[in-house]
Amino acid sequence: MNERALITLGLLAAALTPGGPGKGMTRLHEKMRDYQAREPANAIVLTVLGAAAAFYVAERGRNPKVTSFYDALVYAATNLSVGYSDIFAKTPAARPSARCS
């Protein structure tokens, strides 16, 4: 299934959520906050896994150094610790903005 189909399905699911998409996102946000409050270390794990997933989606097929989710996980984990890796972002979606305001 391609990315557009997944995005479309996600938007349809959000639109069909009782109370509208905002209500569903609010409930999800509250559940995640409660879960992380109970287990603080999980916030770190979720951050690293989420960053790796986003980096993998942005870079796969465009960056020869990112051939698996593991490569993206190494990139995300090293950026949150020592900052050393031989993997660099190639796409605009994966690079941090050069303009800070």
N, C-alpha and C positions, 0 to 999 in steps of 0.2 A: 504494500500500500504506500502510495507516495505522500509527501508532506502536505500537499494541498488537501488531499482527501482527509487526512487526520485533523487538520485545522478546521475543515468544514464540519466534520463530525463533532469536534469539540465545541464549536460555536452553536451547532444545533442542540447539543446536550445542554449547554448553558442557557439557551433561549427557552428550553422546555422545563427548566428547573422551576419549581414552585416559588413564586416571589421574584422571578427574574434572575438574570445572571449575577447581579450584584449580591443578592441574598445568598446564592450558592457559594460565591467566592468568600463572602464574609464568614459563612459557616466553616469552610475549609480553612481559612486563616485562623479562626478561633481554635479549631481542633489541632492544627499544627502548633500553635503557640502553647496550648495546654500540654501537648505531648513533649515539646522541648523543655517546658518548665519542669516536668517530672524527670526527664533524662537529659540534662544539659550537654553531655558528651555527644548525644545524637544530633544536636544542632551542628556540630563540627562535621560529623559524618555526612549529614544531609547536604551541607554546604559544599563539601568536596565532591560528592556524587552528582549534585545538581550542576556544579560548574563543569565537571568533566563531561556530563551529558550535553550541555549547551555547547561546549567547545568541540566535542566530537561531531555534533550535527552541523556546526558551522564550517568545520575544516575537512571532514571526510570527502575524499574524492578530489579535493583541491590542494591538499598539502601532502606531499609524499612522506613526510615524517609521521603522519597520523593515519595509521593503517588499521587500528583497532581501538576499542574503548579503553583498553589498558594504556595505550599511548596518551590518550586524553586524560586519563586518571593520573598518570605520572606528571603531566603538564600542570594540572590543577593542584595536585598535592605539593609539588615543588614551589609553585608560586605562593602558596600559603605558608611555606616554611622558609627554606634558605634561598629560594628564587633561582636555583641553578637547574637548567635543563638544556638539552640541545634541540628542543622543539620550540618553534616560534610561530606565532599566528601569521597567517598569510592573507586571510580574507578580512575585509572591513568589519564584518559582523563580529569577528573574534578579537579584533584589536581594540585596545582601550582608546577612547577619544583623545586626540592630540590637543584638543582645546579644552581647557579646564576653566570653569567659571564659578 
